[in-house]
Amino acid sequence: MSFQAYLDNIEKQTGVTPDEFIRLATARGFTRPGTKATPITDWLKADYGLGHGHAMAIVKLLRERGGLS
């Protein structure tokens, strides 16, 4: 499955676009330098019902487009 397919499936499941996830993560402070993946994946699993693979796709999105280093 391609990365874009993961993002498409996440949007279908949650109703939240990739850009909205970036904004939400930024508002929660998850794009600050040094932020680990675990707090982000825990949030996505708890609030959006994502599995680990889909949550990690959002972490990758944040690293590539959201400023997470």
N, CA, C and O atoms as a MOPAC input file, in Angstrom:
PM7 MOZYME 1SCF
protein

 N      0.85200 1    -1.17400 1     0.00000 1
 C      0.00000 1     0.00000 1     0.00000 1
 C      0.89800 1     1.23700 1     0.00000 1
 O      1.87300 1     1.30600 1     0.74900 1
 N      0.56600 1     2.19500 1    -0.83300 1
 C      1.36200 1     3.41700 1    -0.91300 1
 C      1.06400 1     4.33100 1     0.27300 1
 O      0.04600 1     4.18900 1     0.95100 1
 N      1.96700 1     5.26200 1     0.50200 1
 C      1.77600 1     6.23000 1     1.57900 1
 C      0.49800 1     7.02800 1     1.35300 1
 O     -0.25900 1     7.27200 1     2.29300 1
 N      0.25600 1     7.43600 1     0.11000 1
 C     -0.96100 1     8.19900 1    -0.18600 1
 C     -2.20600 1     7.37000 1     0.09500 1
 O     -3.21200 1     7.90900 1     0.55800 1
 N     -2.15800 1     6.08000 1    -0.17500 1
 C     -3.29900 1     5.21100 1     0.12700 1
 C     -3.55900 1     5.16600 1     1.62900 1
 O     -4.71300 1     5.16400 1     2.05800 1
 N     -2.49000 1     5.13100 1     2.43400 1
 C     -2.65500 1     5.19800 1     3.88900 1
 C     -3.37800 1     6.48500 1     4.27200 1
 O     -4.33600 1     6.45900 1     5.04500 1
 N     -2.91400 1     7.61900 1     3.72400 1
 C     -3.53400 1     8.90000 1     4.05900 1
 C     -4.99100 1     8.95000 1     3.61900 1
 O     -5.84200 1     9.46700 1     4.34200 1
 N     -5.27800 1     8.41500 1     2.44100 1
 C     -6.66200 1     8.38300 1     1.95500 1
 C     -7.54400 1     7.55300 1     2.88300 1
 O     -8.66200 1     7.95700 1     3.20300 1
 N     -7.05000 1     6.40300 1     3.31300 1
 C     -7.81800 1     5.54700 1     4.22000 1
 C     -8.03300 1     6.20800 1     5.57300 1
 O     -9.10600 1     6.08600 1     6.16400 1
 N     -7.02400 1     6.90200 1     6.05900 1
 C     -7.15600 1     7.61400 1     7.33300 1
 C     -8.22700 1     8.68700 1     7.22600 1
 O     -9.04800 1     8.83500 1     8.13200 1
 N     -8.23000 1     9.43100 1     6.13700 1
 C     -9.23800 1    10.47300 1     5.95000 1
 C    -10.63800 1     9.87000 1     5.86900 1
 O    -11.58000 1    10.41700 1     6.44200 1
 N    -10.78300 1     8.75100 1     5.16400 1
 C    -12.09000 1     8.08400 1     5.08900 1
 C    -12.55000 1     7.62000 1     6.46200 1
 O    -13.72500 1     7.75000 1     6.80500 1
 N    -11.62400 1     7.07600 1     7.24800 1
 C    -11.95900 1     6.53900 1     8.56900 1
 C    -12.29100 1     7.64000 1     9.57200 1
 O    -13.20300 1     7.48600 1    10.38400 1
 N    -11.55400 1     8.75400 1     9.51900 1
 C    -11.68100 1     9.77100 1    10.56400 1
 C    -12.42900 1    11.02100 1    10.13100 1
 O    -12.96200 1    11.74700 1    10.97100 1
 N    -12.47400 1    11.27900 1     8.82700 1
 C    -13.05300 1    12.52500 1     8.34400 1
 C    -12.10900 1    13.70900 1     8.49300 1
 O    -12.51200 1    14.85500 1     8.29700 1
 N    -10.85900 1    13.43700 1     8.83600 1
 C     -9.85900 1    14.48200 1     9.05000 1
 C     -8.83300 1    14.40900 1     7.92100 1
 O     -8.27800 1    13.34600 1     7.64300 1
 N     -8.58600 1    15.55000 1     7.27300 1
 C     -7.61800 1    15.58800 1     6.18100 1
 C     -6.19300 1    15.60700 1     6.73400 1
 O     -5.98400 1    15.92300 1     7.90500 1
 N     -5.22300 1    15.27200 1     5.89700 1
 C     -3.83000 1    15.36300 1     6.34500 1
 C     -3.45600 1    16.76000 1     6.85000 1
 O     -2.78200 1    16.88700 1     7.87100 1
 N     -3.88700 1    17.79700 1     6.14600 1
 C     -3.58000 1    19.16100 1     6.59300 1
 C     -4.21400 1    19.46300 1     7.94200 1
 O     -3.61900 1    20.15800 1     8.76500 1
 N     -5.41400 1    18.94800 1     8.17500 1
 C     -6.05500 1    19.14000 1     9.48000 1
 C     -5.27700 1    18.42100 1    10.57900 1
 O     -5.13600 1    18.94900 1    11.68200 1
 N     -4.76900 1    17.22000 1    10.28900 1
 C     -3.94600 1    16.52200 1    11.27900 1
 C     -2.69700 1    17.33100 1    11.61200 1
 O     -2.28400 1    17.38100 1    12.77100 1
 N     -2.09700 1    17.95900 1    10.61900 1
 C     -0.92500 1    18.79700 1    10.87600 1
 C     -1.30400 1    19.94300 1    11.80500 1
 O     -0.58700 1    20.21600 1    12.76800 1
 N     -2.41500 1    20.61500 1    11.53400 1
 C     -2.85500 1    21.72600 1    12.39100 1
 C     -3.17100 1    21.24800 1    13.80400 1
 O     -2.78300 1    21.89000 1    14.78000 1
 N     -3.87700 1    20.11900 1    13.91400 1
 C     -4.22700 1    19.58300 1    15.23200 1
 C     -2.97800 1    19.19500 1    16.02000 1
 O     -2.87500 1    19.48200 1    17.21300 1
 N     -2.04100 1    18.54900 1    15.35500 1
 C     -0.80200 1    18.13600 1    16.02600 1
 C      0.01700 1    19.34800 1    16.45100 1
 O      0.61300 1    19.35200 1    17.52800 1
 N      0.04800 1    20.36700 1    15.61500 1
 C      0.77400 1    21.58800 1    15.96100 1
 C      0.14400 1    22.25400 1    17.17400 1
 O      0.85400 1    22.70900 1    18.07100 1
 N     -1.17900 1    22.31600 1    17.21000 1
 C     -1.88000 1    22.92400 1    18.34700 1
 C     -1.59800 1    22.18200 1    19.64800 1
 O     -1.59700 1    22.78900 1    20.71800 1
 N     -1.36100 1    20.88400 1    19.56700 1
 C     -1.05400 1    20.08000 1    20.75600 1
 C      0.43600 1    20.07900 1    21.08600 1
 O      0.85200 1    19.45700 1    22.06300 1
 N      1.22900 1    20.75700 1    20.29600 1
 C      2.66300 1    20.82600 1    20.54800 1
 C      3.44500 1    19.63200 1    20.03900 1
 O      4.60200 1    19.44400 1    20.41500 1
 N      2.83100 1    18.82300 1    19.18900 1
 C      3.48600 1    17.60800 1    18.71500 1
 C      4.47900 1    17.83300 1    17.58100 1
 O      5.13800 1    16.88500 1    17.15500 1
 N      4.60400 1    19.05200 1    17.08400 1
 C      5.57100 1    19.29500 1    16.01800 1
 C      6.82000 1    19.99500 1    16.54600 1
 O      7.66400 1    20.43700 1    15.76600 1
 N      6.93600 1    20.09300 1    17.85500 1
 C      8.13100 1    20.69800 1    18.45200 1
 C      9.33000 1    19.76700 1    18.27500 1
 O      9.17300 1    18.54700 1    18.25100 1
 N     10.52000 1    20.34100 1    18.15200 1
 C     11.72300 1    19.50700 1    18.03800 1
 C     11.84600 1    18.55500 1    19.22800 1
 O     11.57500 1    18.92200 1    20.37200 1
 N     12.25300 1    17.34800 1    18.93100 1
 C     12.46500 1    16.35900 1    19.97800 1
 C     11.24300 1    15.56000 1    20.37500 1
 O     11.34600 1    14.65400 1    21.20300 1
 N     10.08600 1    15.87000 1    19.80600 1
 C      8.87900 1    15.11400 1    20.13300 1
 C      9.01800 1    13.69000 1    19.60700 1
 O      9.35700 1    13.48400 1    18.44200 1
 N      8.76200 1    12.72900 1    20.45000 1
 C      8.83900 1    11.31300 1    20.07800 1
 C      7.52400 1    10.87400 1    19.43200 1
 O      6.50200 1    11.54700 1    19.56400 1
 N      7.56400 1     9.76100 1    18.74900 1
 C      6.38200 1     9.24000 1    18.05600 1
 C      5.32000 1     8.73300 1    19.02600 1
 O      4.12800 1     8.85300 1    18.74200 1
 N      5.72300 1     8.16800 1    20.16500 1
 C      4.76000 1     7.51600 1    21.05600 1
 C      3.63700 1     8.42900 1    21.53100 1
 O      2.48000 1     8.01300 1    21.47100 1
 N      3.90400 1     9.65100 1    21.99900 1
 C      2.77900 1    10.49600 1    22.41400 1
 C      1.81800 1    10.81100 1    21.26600 1
 O      0.61200 1    10.94600 1    21.47100 1
 N      2.36600 1    10.92500 1    20.07000 1
 C      1.52800 1    11.21600 1    18.90400 1
 C      0.66600 1    10.00600 1    18.56300 1
 O     -0.53900 1    10.14000 1    18.35200 1
 N      1.27800 1     8.83100 1    18.50900 1
 C      0.49300 1     7.63700 1    18.17400 1
 C     -0.53000 1     7.33300 1    19.26000 1
 O     -1.63700 1     6.89100 1    18.95400 1
 N     -0.17800 1     7.56100 1    20.52200 1
 C     -1.15200 1     7.35800 1    21.60700 1
 C     -2.36300 1     8.26100 1    21.42400 1
 O     -3.49700 1     7.81300 1    21.59400 1
 N     -2.14000 1     9.52500 1    21.07900 1
 C     -3.22400 1    10.48200 1    20.83500 1
 C     -4.09700 1    10.03300 1    19.66100 1
 O     -5.32400 1    10.04200 1    19.75800 1
 N     -3.46900 1     9.64600 1    18.56300 1
 C     -4.22500 1     9.24500 1    17.37300 1
 C     -5.03800 1     7.97600 1    17.61500 1
 O     -6.16100 1     7.85200 1    17.12700 1
 N     -4.47900 1     7.04800 1    18.35800 1
 C     -5.19800 1     5.81300 1    18.68200 1
 C     -6.38400 1     6.10300 1    19.59400 1
 O     -7.47800 1     5.58100 1    19.38000 1
 N     -6.16900 1     6.93300 1    20.61000 1
 C     -7.22200 1     7.22300 1    21.59100 1
 C     -8.33200 1     8.09500 1    21.00700 1
 O     -9.51300 1     7.81400 1    21.21000 1
 N     -7.96400 1     9.13900 1    20.29300 1
 C     -8.95700 1    10.10800 1    19.82600 1
 C     -9.58900 1     9.75800 1    18.47900 1
 O    -10.71700 1    10.16400 1    18.20200 1
 N     -8.87400 1     9.01300 1    17.64700 1
 C     -9.36800 1     8.74600 1    16.29500 1
 C     -9.50600 1     7.26700 1    15.96800 1
 O     -9.94300 1     6.91700 1    14.87200 1
 N     -9.14300 1     6.40100 1    16.89600 1
 C     -9.28500 1     4.96500 1    16.68200 1
 C     -8.35500 1     4.39600 1    15.62500 1
 O     -8.64300 1     3.35200 1    15.03900 1
 N     -7.24400 1     5.07300 1    15.37800 1
 C     -6.31200 1     4.57600 1    14.37100 1
 C     -5.49600 1     3.41700 1    14.92100 1
 O     -5.19800 1     3.36200 1    16.11400 1
 N     -5.14100 1     2.49500 1    14.03900 1
 C     -4.20800 1     1.44300 1    14.39700 1
 C     -2.79200 1     1.98800 1    14.35400 1
 O     -2.56200 1     3.12500 1    13.94200 1
 N     -1.85000 1     1.16700 1    14.78200 1
 C     -0.46800 1     1.63400 1    14.87300 1
 C      0.10400 1     2.05200 1    13.51500 1
 O      0.77200 1     3.08100 1    13.41700 1
 N     -0.15000 1     1.26600 1    12.47700 1
 C      0.38500 1     1.59600 1    11.15600 1
 C     -0.13800 1     2.91500 1    10.62000 1
 O      0.62400 1     3.71300 1    10.07400 1
 N     -1.43400 1     3.14900 1    10.77200 1
 C     -2.01200 1     4.40800 1    10.30800 1
 C     -1.52500 1     5.57700 1    11.16100 1
 O     -1.27500 1     6.66400 1    10.64000 1
 N     -1.39100 1     5.36000 1    12.46500 1
 C     -0.87200 1     6.41900 1    13.33300 1
 C      0.56300 1     6.78000 1    12.93700 1
 O      0.93100 1     7.95500 1    12.92500 1
 N      1.36100 1     5.77700 1    12.61600 1
 C      2.73800 1     6.04500 1    12.19300 1
 C      2.78100 1     6.76200 1    10.84400 1
 O      3.72300 1     7.50700 1    10.57400 1
 N      1.78400 1     6.54800 1    10.00300 1
 C      1.71300 1     7.29300 1     8.74400 1
 C      1.51700 1     8.78300 1     9.02800 1
 O      2.07700 1     9.62500 1     8.32600 1
 N      0.73500 1     9.11000 1    10.03800 1
 C      0.55500 1    10.51400 1    10.41700 1
 C      1.85700 1    11.06900 1    10.99100 1
 O      2.20700 1    12.21600 1    10.71500 1
 N      2.57200 1    10.28400 1    11.77500 1
 C      3.88000 1    10.72300 1    12.27900 1
 C      4.80300 1    11.03100 1    11.10000 1
 O      5.49800 1    12.04800 1    11.10200 1
 N      4.80800 1    10.16600 1    10.10800 1
 C      5.62800 1    10.40500 1     8.90500 1
 C      5.18800 1    11.69300 1     8.21100 1
 O      6.02400 1    12.48800 1     7.78400 1
 N      3.89200 1    11.89500 1     8.10100 1
 C      3.36300 1    13.12300 1     7.51000 1
 C      3.86900 1    14.34300 1     8.27500 1
 O      4.28400 1    15.33300 1     7.67200 1
 N      3.83300 1    14.26900 1     9.59800 1
 C      4.29800 1    15.39000 1    10.41200 1
 C      5.79000 1    15.63200 1    10.21300 1
 O      6.23800 1    16.77900 1    10.22600 1
 N      6.55100 1    14.58300 1    10.03300 1
 C      7.99400 1    14.73700 1     9.79800 1
 C      8.26500 1    15.35400 1     8.42600 1
 O      9.18000 1    16.16400 1     8.27500 1
 N      7.47800 1    14.97400 1     7.44100 1
 C      7.72500 1    15.44600 1     6.07600 1
 C      7.13100 1    16.81900 1     5.80100 1
 O      7.73100 1    17.62200 1     5.08600 1
 N      5.95400 1    17.09700 1     6.36400 1
 C      5.25000 1    18.33100 1     5.99600 1
 C      4.86400 1    19.20600 1     7.17400 1
 O      4.43900 1    20.34500 1     6.98400 1
 N      5.00400 1    18.69300 1     8.38200 1
 C      4.51400 1    19.44600 1     9.53300 1
 C      5.57300 1    20.05800 1    10.41500 1
 O      5.24800 1    20.72300 1    11.39800 1
 N      6.83500 1    19.84800 1    10.08700 1
 C      7.89300 1    20.46000 1    10.86400 1
 C      8.46300 1    19.59600 1    11.96900 1
 O      9.42900 1    20.00100 1    12.61600 1
 N      7.89800 1    18.41000 1    12.21500 1
 C      8.44500 1    17.51000 1    13.22700 1
 C      9.79300 1    17.00500 1    12.74300 1
 O      9.93700 1    16.57000 1    11.60100 1
 N     10.77500 1    17.07100 1    13.62800 1
 C     12.11000 1    16.61000 1    13.21300 1
 C     12.47500 1    15.31700 1    13.88900 1
 O     13.56100 1    14.78400 1    13.65800 1

